[in-house]
C-alpha cells in the first residue's frame, strides 16, 4: 500500500514519566553542580580545610560532578544511554566510598559522609530513571 509509513515513532513520555525524569535531571544537575563548586574552591585554595584533604578525592569529585551535569542533560532528553551513565556514576561512587571506608587510613569522616550523600542521591536518580 502506497503512502503508509511503517517507521515506528518514538513514543512520547507520559506526564508522570516526564515528571520523574525531570526530577532526576534536576537532582543530577544539583549534586553535580555542588560537587564542582565545592571541589573547585578546595583545589583553588579558596576553601582551606583544617584536616587532611585527599587531593585525588577532590579531583574525582570535580570530574564526577561534571559528568553528573552531563548526565542531567541525558536524563532530561531521555537519551538511550541514560541508564548506563546513571549506573556507572552510582557504581563509581560506591566503589570510592568502599575504598574510603575500608582501605583508607587518611579519609576523614566528612569525606565518607559526603560520599554517602552522593550515593543516596544517585540511588534516588537511579530509581527514578529505571522506573519505565
C-alpha positions in Angstrom: 0.0 0.0 0.0 1.5 3.2 -1.1 1.6 6.1 1.3 1.7 4.0 4.5 4.6 4.9 6.8 5.9 1.8 8.6 8.5 3.7 10.6 8.0 3.5 14.3 7.7 6.8 16.0 9.4 7.4 19.3 6.8 7.2 22.0 6.5 10.5 23.9 6.8 10.1 27.6 3.7 10.1 29.8 3.3 13.2 32.0 4.2 11.0 35.1 7.3 9.7 33.4 8.3 13.1 32.2 7.9 14.4 35.7 10.1 11.6 37.1 12.8 12.2 34.6 12.7 16.0 35.2 13.1 15.4 38.9 16.0 13.0 38.2 17.7 15.5 35.9 17.3 18.3 38.5 18.8 16.1 41.2 21.8 15.2 38.9 22.4 18.8 38.0 22.2 19.9 41.7 24.6 17.2 43.0 26.9 17.7 40.1 27.0 21.5 40.5 27.6 21.3 44.2 30.5 18.9 43.6 32.1 21.1 41.0 31.7 24.3 43.0 32.9 22.8 46.4 35.7 20.8 44.8 37.0 23.8 42.7 37.0 26.0 45.8 39.2 23.5 47.6 41.5 22.9 44.6 41.9 26.7 44.0 42.7 27.3 47.7 39.5 29.4 48.4 38.3 26.9 50.9 41.0 25.7 53.3 40.1 22.8 55.5 41.5 22.1 58.9 42.1 18.5 58.2 44.0 16.4 55.7 42.5 16.8 52.2 42.8 13.9 49.8 43.5 15.8 46.5 42.8 12.7 44.4 39.3 12.6 46.0 38.6 16.3 45.4 39.7 15.9 41.7 37.5 12.8 41.5 34.5 14.7 42.9 35.0 17.6 40.4 35.3 15.2 37.4 32.2 13.2 38.5 30.4 16.5 39.1 31.0 17.5 35.5 29.9 14.0 34.3 26.8 14.3 36.6 25.8 17.6 34.9 26.2 15.9 31.5 24.1 13.0 32.8 21.5 15.5 33.8 21.2 16.6 30.2 20.9 13.0 29.0 18.2 12.3 31.6 16.4 15.5 30.6 16.5 14.4 26.9 15.5 10.8 27.8 18.6 9.6 25.9 19.0 5.9 25.3 22.3 5.9 27.3 20.8 7.4 30.4 20.5 4.2 32.4 24.1 3.2 31.6 25.5 6.6 32.7 23.4 6.7 35.8 24.5 3.1 36.7 28.2 4.0 36.0 28.1 7.1 38.3 26.4 5.2 41.1 28.8 2.3 40.9 31.8 4.6 40.8 30.6 6.4 43.9 30.0 3.1 45.7 33.5 1.9 44.7 35.2 5.0 46.0 33.1 5.0 49.2 34.1 1.4 49.9 37.7 2.3 49.4 37.4 5.3 51.8 35.6 3.3 54.4 37.6 0.1 54.4 41.0 0.8 53.0 41.9 4.5 53.5 43.5 5.4 56.8 43.6 9.1 55.9 39.9 9.6 54.9 38.1 11.9 57.3 34.5 11.3 58.4 33.3 14.3 56.4 34.5 12.7 53.2 32.7 9.5 53.9 29.5 11.4 54.8 29.7 13.5 51.6 30.2 10.3 49.5 27.2 8.7 51.4 25.1 11.7 50.5 26.1 11.4 46.8 25.3 7.7 46.8 21.9 8.3 48.3 21.0 11.0 45.7 22.2 8.7 42.9 20.1 5.8 44.2 17.1 8.1 44.0 18.1 9.2 40.5 18.6 5.5 39.5 15.2 4.6 40.8 13.5 7.5 39.0 15.2 6.7 35.7 14.8 2.9 35.8 11.1 3.0 36.6 9.9 2.8 32.9 
